[in-house]
């Protein structure tokens, strides 16, 4: 299995040091990808994608297409350079917020606790380049809950360390298993 330290060599030095705190470990990503991208032609959205680590691994190890949305432009640039450097055609990064996501284009979503940073003390945040607040946390959680509620039947969602909200009741929990430092949970919309 590919170690995180080896994979992270594609990133500049300052990013490598952040990887273990902010981006999905390779071992966890591989299992989450198996759960999300079980069907050929799936379109997976990684919410709070950072530097595209999950998207790159997904596009390299599955037949699905992976898009990452990230609100920090500098991280999007790092992710895009890594995608280009590795020549991964089914991975892409989008700079934006949840208000700009074309939710209907995706049939699978990955959430690695993307909003927790909003609740952290200033010293525990990645940086101060974007708005971070409890109000932002509540807006983002509500946006995901509403988008998942509008999603089509068969939509899949995987969470790792949760996302701060509740998966709508129209989803059924299919898998819950220990992985890495928490649990991976797979839901599928059934009605």
JOKABEL-V120486 format. One record per helix or strand. SS is the DSSP state (helix for helix, strand for strand). FROM is the first residue (numbers start at 0). TO is the last residue. If there is no record, write none. Layout:
SS;FROM;TO
SS;FROM;TO
This chain:
helix;3;9
helix;12;15
helix;18;21
helix;25;35
strand;42;46
helix;52;60
strand;64;69
helix;72;85
strand;90;94
helix;97;99
helix;102;104
strand;107;110
helix;115;118
helix;121;123
helix;133;149
strand;155;159
strand;170;178
strand;181;188
